[in-house]
């Protein structure tokens, strides 16, 4: 029997993203230097939504892209080949403040892979990390700059997200216990 | 994602889902080729051996570059300058390469089944880069990738393969891949090189070239494999060109959106007119670009280890 709890519903997700957008704006005075890069699956939708929120705050378009981390994973020969997703970074990252956006921060290994992958596109001035959920259990020295919700979890629990690019009423974040 | 195979030996044993997995993965790798930094660390620390017992430039270079772009180390091994000259068997040569901790062996050999034989004898991943007249799986996958990219679909398309079918491993792999994905495949060429028996593979055989190319969405030309033919299969190259060569005049009788493909190397003025090879409907060079992406995808996929469940069960 799996036991699942909704930890964020659609309005709560929207409030978290709005707060993160304001925190990004507060932290980065050079607003023209900020670009968002989402990590699929999940982070790409969140990056698009954060870009829209930031555009509302800064009154100008905020570029966002998608970065697949599959080719930079550290476990490629320990598992069947993972599914790849498109990468699309339609801007120059050199000298920019890149805010990496992911849905869940767990071991930190995806973030590590993302930072390596980003280096192939140039040398950002700085990289920041925004996540909707931080569930703990880090295996690498990585910490998020912007967190939607801290959720203490057990290792055998699974966090699943139902997210849409524009944000819909059925969006939610669920913790499932096996 | 559905790829659990350790080797890529043929297209015959691939499922539709596996073929689509290779093509989807190749799309991501094609995008890597357009970046300023065209290299990813997916195979860092792995060793790839190109064991080419039969000459090849394009396929070997493509595999070599694919391995390099995945950050693997590559050794090229050619028949001319090797221990085969000293009488060593294929198995012993491959075992020796494996003893040097090669992780991947990419084999091209004039004997059909050479790749399957090595896969049974070795622990390394084996990729078939062409075995005799049997199969050339990565060529079929890159052909399918090119068709899918250009036409948006494979199912329902009319694909005509024209030329030396009998001695062509490309033809066999293409037929498997295309019929699995639902294309209507027509084979055409001199009767000596296009046996009726090929209809058992689910394609149509015709000897009327104008009829074969009239409704084709794709015309895939194959080279006459002089080196594999044991005796003269047709009177002369000139006659072959007259009867089966894709000339400008013949091209005018095809559909205006029909694409011209060729696995290379092309023999200008034999199976294809120079002007046809260079025309806007020819995707021959794009096939080469796509071949690199497909080979990166294949190396990446076969590298995948066991699933955690399998590891703990072992």
Interface residues (C-beta under 8 A of the other chain):
Chain A: X68 X70 X71 X72 X73 X76 X77 X78 X79 X80 X81 X82 X83 X84 X85 X86 X87 X116 X117 X120 X121 X122
Chain B: X1 X3 X4 X24 X25 X27 X28 X31 X32 X35 X36 X37 X39 X40 X41 X42 X43 X300 X301 X302 X303 X304 X305 X306 X307 X308 X311
